[in-house]
Amino acid sequence: MSAEKGISKKIITSLFILFLILLPFIIKDVYLVHLLNMIGIFSLLAIGLNLVLGYCGQFSVGQAGFYAIGAYTSALLCTKLNFSFWLALPIAGIFAGLAGLLIGPVLRLRGIFLGMSTLAFGEIIKMIINNWISFTNGPNGIMSIPSPQIGSFSFSSEHSYYYIILFFVLIHYVVAVRMVDSRFGRAMKAIRDNEDAAEIIGVWVARYKTLTFVVAAFFAGIAGCLYAHLTAYISPEVFTFWTSVNVIFMLIVGGMGELLGSILGAFVIVFLPEFFRMFERYRMIIYPFTIIFILLFFPKGLYGLLLWIQSSLAKLFSSLREGVQT
């Protein structure tokens, strides 16, 4: 029976990936594809933060800082040193990861104190970007960031760029799943459940917390690079405190401690404001009330709702089958 479930899960996953590949051919509207691209970028941010907050239990509000480091690293390398996108991309991720490593001493703090420290880190990064005008161009931002190219083909359109983002979302999702299912993932969950007990039983808490932050920062750096080359323009206003808050909302709405919930949350938080744009006057009222509704009635997020629907359907089919047999 478990083998059948495994096969059906693989078939569903394959069909879903095929659907994602064919999606740009179905959706012709450029703006809708742009929203899909933004969902993919925020999915990378949410997956990284989910490792830190959902699996390791460390409260971080500094994801926007790593996001900014990745975006500005890639933008500066490509505009000032004429690096190609494909070379700037890993460097952006590595630089963001190193920033995550450098704030390692802060991880000795816990709870709200850790959250405030990571918030301060994000604000410091924003201040540096704003005030180092000779290097970052300050509030004016960086313009004319080139699109990725392979030979003579340029990924300058939203539809073609979609496949780059989809590729990295799938790769990072698989990496995150492997991490969670490994010894590393078990150590993260032990730290989340009880940090002191985890240390007593031999888990190297400082090491695993630091590595988790580095991986999340790397994911955010890649997301920042993808964003910079998607929009061809970045400025400090993009990488604010509210960016980090939105990523936290994505985890809450999608499902904390569930990697698929990260993507579901990104979809809702990116798409919902655009859906309510038709109710322009009431959009900022409807949007938070929708989130509160999800939190009240689906505390495990949308992923929990999907699991409930799946179990309900399974019970329904099981009862129908028993009724037919009798």
BALO-600644 format. One record per atom (N, C-alpha, C): residue in three letters; y, x, z. Coordinates in steps of 0.05 Angstrom, whole numbers, plus 5000, padded with zeros to 4 digits. Each point is the difference from the previous one (the first is absolute). Layout:
! residues N
alaYXZ/...
! end
This chain:
! residues 326
met497650175000/met502449835000/met502550175000/ser499950225016/ser502450185002/ser500450144973/ala497850064986/ala500250134974/ala501349814980/glu499349745001/glu501349814983/glu503049975005/lys500750015026/lys502849995008/lys501550244989/gly498750245002/gly501250244991/gly500549994970/ile498049904985/ile500349984971/ile502249804992/ser500149775014/ser502049804994/ser502850105007/lys500250165021/lys502650115008/lys500950204978/lys498250164990/lys500750194979/lys500949864974/ile498649784994/ile500749844976/ile502849885004/ile500649895023/ile502649885005/ile502250214999/thr499450235012/thr502050224999/thr500550104972/ser497950024984/ser500350094972/ser501649804984/leu499449745004/leu501549794986/leu502950005008/phe500550045026/phe502850015009/phe501650234988/ile498750244999/ile501350234988/ile500549954970/leu498049884987/leu500449934971/leu502349814997/phe500349815018/phe502349814999/phe502650155004/leu500150195018/leu502450165004/leu500750164976/ile498050114986/ile500550164976/ile501149824978/leu499049764997/leu500949824979/leu502649855006/leu500950025025/leu502349845009/leu502550044983/pro500850244993/pro502450034983/pro499849874973/phe497549964990/phe499749864975/phe500449705003/ile499549915025/ile500349715005/ile502949945006/ile501350175016/ile502849955008/ile501850154981/lys501649864985/lys501850124981/lys502850045012/asp500749855021/asp502650025012/asp500350285013/val502150154992/val500450275010/val500750005030/tyr501549805009/tyr500849995028/tyr497549955018/leu498249834991/leu497649955016/leu498350255002/val499850154978/val498550265001/val501450205018/his502749995000/his501550185019/his499349935029/leu499749745006/leu499249925027/leu497250095006/leu498249994981/leu497350115004/leu500150305006/asn501850144986/asn500350295005/asn501050055028/met501949845009/met501050035027/met497949935021/ile498449804994/ile497749935018/ile498150245003/gly499550134977/gly498250245001/gly501250225017/ile502650054996/ile501450225016/ile499949935029/phe500749765007/phe500049925029/phe497149995011/ser498149954983/ser497250015009/ser499350285009/leu500950204986/leu499550285009/leu501350055027/leu502549915004/leu501350035026/leu498549855022/ala499149764994/ala498649835020/ala497250125007/ile498650104980/ile497450115005/ile500250245018/gly502050184995/gly500550235017/gly500749925028/leu501849815003/leu500949915027/leu497749865014/asn498349864986/asn497749865012/asn498150205013/leu499750244988/leu498450215013/leu501250085027/val502650025000/val501450095025/val500149785021/leu500849764991/leu500549785019/leu497549835004/gly498749924979/gly497749825002/gly497550135009/tyr499550254992/tyr497550135007/tyr500350205023/cys502250155000/cys500450205021/cys501649895024/gly501449774996/gly501449885022/gly502650135008/gln501250154981/gln502550155006/gln502449854987/phe501949935016/phe502349844990/phe502050184986/ser500349964974/ser501850174984/ser502049834984/val502550085001/val502149864984/val501450204982/gly498550214993/gly501350214984/gly499050034972/gln498549804990/gln498850014973/gln502250044978/ala502349885005/ala502150024980/ala501050294996/gly499850165022/gly500850284999/gly498250164981/phe497449965003/phe498050144982/phe500349904972/tyr500549744997/tyr500549884974/tyr502350134986/ala502250055015/ala502450134989/ala499550294993/ile498450145016/ile499450284994/ile498550024974/gly498049834996/gly498550004975/gly501849944976/ala501749805003/ala501749924977/ala502050224993/tyr501350115020/tyr502150204994/tyr498850274992/thr497650065010/thr498750254992/thr499449994970/ser498749784991/ser499349974972/ser502549984983/ala502049855008/ala502449964984/ala501550264997/leu500250165021/leu501550264998/leu498450204983/leu497450015003/leu498450184984/leu500249944971/cys500049744993/cys500049924972/cys502850024987/thr502149945015/thr502750004989/thr501350275001/lys499450165021/lys501450265002/lys498350244991/leu497449985002/leu498350224992/leu498249944976/asn500349764989/asn498649914976/asn496950005004/phe499149945024/phe497149975005/phe499049754986/ser497550004992/ser498849764990/ser499349815023/phe499849754994/phe499249805020/phe497350075013/trp498150094984/trp497350055009/trp499850245019/leu501950184998/leu500250235019/leu501649925024/ala502149844996/ala501749935023/ala498649805018/leu498249844990/leu498649795016/leu498550125023/pro498150194996/pro498650115023/pro501850155019/ile502150134989/ile501950155017/ile501549815019/ala500749774989/ala501449795016/ala498249915023/gly497549954994/gly498149925021/gly499650215020/ile499850264992/ile499650225018/ile502450045018/phe502449984989/phe502550045016/phe500149785021/ala499449754993/ala500049785019/ala497950045021/gly497650104992/gly497950065019/gly500850215019/leu501450214991/leu500950225017/leu502049895021/ala501749814991/ala501949885019/ala498549855021/gly497849864993/gly498349875019/gly498750195020/leu499450244990/leu498850215017/leu502150115019/leu502550034991/leu502150115016/leu500849835024/ile499649734997/ile500749835023/ile497649965018/gly497950174997/gly497649995017/gly500650005030/pro501850175010/pro500649995029/pro500949735011/val501349844982/val500949745008/val497649815007/leu497750064989/leu497749835003/leu498950015028/arg501150175017/arg499249995029/arg501049755013/leu502149894988/leu501149755011/leu498249764993/arg500449785014/arg498449764994/arg501849754999/gly498949804987/gly501349744999/gly502850004989/ile501849865014/ile502749974990/ile501550274998/phe499250195018/phe501450264999/phe499350154974/leu497549984991/leu499250114975/leu501449864977/gly500249735002/gly501449854979/gly502950084998/met501450035022/met502850084999/met500350284989/ser498150185006/ser500250274989/ser499650014970/thr498149844990/thr499649994971/thr502449864986/leu501249805014/leu502449874989/leu502250204998/ala500350175020/ala502150215000/ala499550194977/phe497450074995/phe499350184978/phe500949884973/gly499449744996/gly500949874975/gly503050004996/glu501449955022/glu503050004999/glu501150284995/ile498750205011/ile500950284995/ile499750074971/ile497749924988/ile499650064971/ile502149864984/lys500749755006/lys502049854986/lys502750145002/met500750095025/met502650145004/met500150264984/ile497850144999/ile500050254984/ile500549944971/ile498649804990/ile500349924971/ile502949924995/asn501249855019/asn502749904996/asn502150225001/asn499650205017/asn502150205005/asn499750264986/trp497650064990/trp499650254985/trp500649954970/ile502649964995/ile500949904974/ile499450214978/ser500350255006/ser499750214979/ser497150014991/phe498149905016/phe497250024993/phe498949734991/thr500649795015/thr498849734994/thr502049814986/asn502450094996/asn502249834989/asn500849775018/gly499250025025/gly500949825021/gly499749704993/pro502049845007/pro499849714996/pro499849924971/asn500850184981/asn499949934972/asn497250004989/gly498250135014/gly497250004991/gly499450184977/ile497649994990/ile499150164977/ile499449824977/met501250054977/met499649844976/met498450154979/ser499249854980/ser498650114976/ser497450155008/ile498549885018/ile497450125007/ile498149944977/pro498750204988/pro498449964976/pro497549845005/ser499149864980/ser497449865001/ser497750194995/pro497749945011/pro497650174995/pro499350004970/gln498850224991/gln499250034972/gln497350134999/ile498449924980/ile497650144992/ile500250064970/gly500650244994/gly500550074972/gly502649874991/ser499849854978/ser502449864990/ser500349715011/phe497949925016/phe500149735010/phe501549995027/ser501949825002/ser501649985025/ser499449745014/phe499650025027/phe499549765016/phe502749895009/ser501649934981/ser502749915007/ser500349705004/ser498049854990/ser500149715003/ser498549925026/glu500849765010/glu498749905025/glu497049964996/his499249914976/his497249944994/his498450265000/ser500950214988/ser498550254999/ser500050145027/tyr502249995015/tyr500250125026/tyr498249875020/tyr499449744995/tyr498249855018/tyr497350145003/tyr499050124979/tyr497450125001/tyr500050265017/ile502250145000/ile500250245018/ile499949915029/ile501649795006/ile500049915028/ile497349885008/leu498749854982/leu497449895006/leu498050225005/phe500150214984/phe498150225004/phe500350125027/phe502450055009/phe500450135026/phe499449815023/val500549744997/val499349815021/val497050005004/leu498549994978/leu497149995001/leu498950265013/ile501150234991/ile499150265011/ile500550015030/his502549935008/his500750025029/his498449795016/tyr499549774989/tyr498449805014/tyr497250105005/val498850124980/val497350115003/val499950225021/val502050184999/val500250225019/val500349885028/ala501749805004/ala500449885026/ala497449875010/val498649864983/val497549875007/val498050215010/arg499850224985/arg498150225007/arg500850115027/met502650045005/met500950105026/met499249825023/val500549744996/val499549805021/val497049995006/asp498350034980/asp497149985004/asp498750265008/ser501650215004/ser498950265007/ser500350055030/arg499350245008/arg500350095028/arg503050005007/phe501750074981/phe502949995004/phe500949725007/gly499049804986/gly500749725006/gly499149915027/arg497650095008/arg499049925027/arg501750135022/ala500950244995/ala501850135019/ala502749855002/met501049924977/met502649845000/met499749755016/lys497849854996/lys499649755014/lys499650045030/ala498750235007/ala499750065029/ala502750055013/ile501850144985/ile502650065011/ile501649745002/arg499749824981/arg501449745001/arg499149845023/asp497449995005/asp498949835021/asp500750105028/asn499850265004/asn500750125026/asn500350304996/glu502450094999/glu500650284994/glu498950195022/asp500349925025/asp499050175022/asp497050025000/ala498649774996/ala497150004999/ala499050174976/ala501449984977/ala499250154976/ala500250305006/glu502050095014/glu500350285007/glu497950095019/ile499249835019/ile497950075019/ile497350044987/ile499449844980/ile497450024987/ile500050214978/gly502250154997/gly499950234982/gly501549984974/val501449784996/val501749974976/val502550165002/trp500550174980/trp502450175001/trp502349834991/val501249875020/val502049794994/val502450104985/ala501250225009/ala502450114987/ala499550074971/arg497650114994/arg499350084973/arg499849754982/tyr498549805009/tyr499649764983/tyr502549844996/lys501749995021/lys502649864997/lys501750144980/thr500150265001/thr501750164982/thr499049974971/leu497350024996/leu498949984974/leu500549724988/thr499849795017/thr500549734990/thr502949974991/phe501950125015/phe502849994992/phe500450154974/val498750234997/val500350164976/val499049844975/val497749875003/val498949854978/val501949764993/ala500949865020/ala501949784995/ala502650104987/ala500950235009/ala502550114988/ala499550084971/phe497650114995/phe499450084972/phe499949754982/phe498849795010/phe500049754984/phe502849904995/ala501750015020/ala502849914997/ala501550184981/gly499450265000/gly501350194981/gly499349944971/ile497549934996/ile499149924973/ile501449744992/ala500249825018/ala501349744995/ala503050054993/gly501350185014/gly502850074995/gly500350124972/cys498250174992/cys500250124974/cys499649794978/leu498149825004/leu499549794980/leu502449824998/tyr501349945023/tyr502449834999/tyr502350134985/ala500450265006/ala502350154987/ala499749994970/his497650054989/his499750014971/his499749724988/leu499449805016/leu500049734990/leu502949904995/thr501750045019/thr502849894999/thr501950194986/ala499350264998/ala501750214988/ala502550055016/tyr500349885024/tyr502350045016/tyr499349955030/ile500850175017/ile499649975029/ile502650055015/ser500349875023/ser502350055017/ser499149965029/pro501550095020/pro499249985028/pro499649715009/glu501349814987/glu499949715009/glu497249894996/val498350134984/val497349904995/val498250065024/phe500650225014/phe498150105021/phe501249965028/thr500349755007/thr501349935025/thr497849915021/phe501049955024/phe498349905021/phe498549754992/trp501449834984/trp498849744993/trp497650044980/thr500050234986/thr497750064983/thr497550035017/ser500350165022/ser497850045019/ser499149735013/val502049845007/val499449745013/val498449824980/asn500850004975/asn498649844980/asn497150094997/val499550265002/val497350104998/val498349905024/ile501350005023/ile498649905024/ile499449704997/phe501949854989/phe499649714994/phe497649974982/met499750174980/met497849994981/met497350025015/leu499950175020/leu497550035015/leu499449765017/ile502149895012/ile499749775018/ile499149764983/val501449954978/val499349774983/val497350034986/gly499550254990/gly497550044986/gly497650025018/gly500350135023/gly497850055018/gly499950285010/met500750035026/met500050275012/met497250105003/gly499650264992/gly497350115002/gly498249924977/glu501149904978/glu498449924977/glu501450114975/leu498750184986/leu501350134977/leu500749814978/leu498249814995/leu500749804979/leu502349835009/gly500349965026/gly502349855011/gly502650134994/ser500050274997/ser502450154993/ser501149914973/ile498149974981/ile500849924973/ile500849714999/leu498649835015/leu500749715001/leu502849975013/gly500550155021/gly502749995013/gly502250104982/ala499450214984/ala502050104981/ala500749804979/phe497949864991/phe500449794980/phe501949785011/val499449915025/val501649785011/val502850085006/ile500450245012/ile502750085008/ile501850074976/val498850104978/val501550064976/val500549754984/phe498049834998/phe500149774982/phe501549765013/leu499649965026/leu501149775013/leu503049974997/pro501650215005/pro502949974997/pro500849924971/glu498550104981/glu500649934972/glu499349714994/phe497849905012/phe499249734997/phe502049815012/phe501150075023/phe502049835013/phe502850044990/arg500350174979/arg502750044988/arg501049754988/met498249824992/met500949744989/met501449835022/phe499450065025/phe501349865023/phe502050205012/glu501850104983/glu501850225008/glu501449965026/arg501049765006/arg501549955024/arg498250025025/tyr497549924997/tyr498249985023/tyr497950225000/arg500250194982/arg497950204997/arg499650165025/met502150085013/met499850175024/met499149855024/ile500049734998/ile498849835022/ile497149954995/ile499349934975/ile497349934992/ile498250255003/tyr501050234992/tyr498450255000/tyr498950075028/pro501750025021/pro499050075027/pro498249785011/phe500749744995/phe498349785010/phe497250014988/thr499850084974/thr497450034987/thr498450215014/ile501350235007/ile498650215014/ile499149925027/ile501749855015/ile499349905026/ile497749814999/phe499949834979/phe497849814996/phe497450154997/ile500050224984/ile497650154996/ile499150135026/leu501950115015/leu499350135025/leu498949815021/leu501049755000/leu499249805020/leu497249894994/phe499549944975/phe497649864993/phe497850194989/phe500850244991/phe498050194990/phe500650275013/pro499450035026/pro500750255014/pro498850254989/lys497749974986/lys498850234987/lys501150054972/gly502149864993/gly501250034974/gly498649864977/leu500950054976/leu498849864977/leu497150094995/tyr499550255007/tyr497250104998/tyr498149845018/gly501049945024/gly498449835018/gly499649724989/leu502149904987/leu499849734987/leu497950014978/leu500050214984/leu498050024978/leu497150015012/leu499750155022/leu497450015012/leu499149735011/trp501949855012/trp499449735010/trp499249824977/ile501450014978/ile499349844976/ile497250074990/gln499550264999/gln497450094991/gln497749915018/ser500450025026/ser497949915019/ser499649704999/ser502349854996/ser499849714999/ser498549914975/leu500650134977/leu498549944975/leu497150075003/ala499450225013/ala497250095003/ala498549795017/lys501349905022/lys498749795016/lys499649744985/leu502049944983/leu499949754984/leu497650014981/phe499850234985/phe497850034981/phe497350015013/ser500050125024/ser497550015016/ser499149725008/ser501949845010/ser499349735008/ser499149834976/leu501450044977/leu499349854976/leu497250084991/arg499350255002/arg497450104991/arg497849885018/glu500650005026/glu498049885019/glu499649704995/gly502349874993/gly499849714994/gly498349944976/val500350174979/val498549974975/val497050055005/gln499450215017/gln497250075005/gln498649785016/thr501549875019/thr498849795016/thr499749744983/
! end
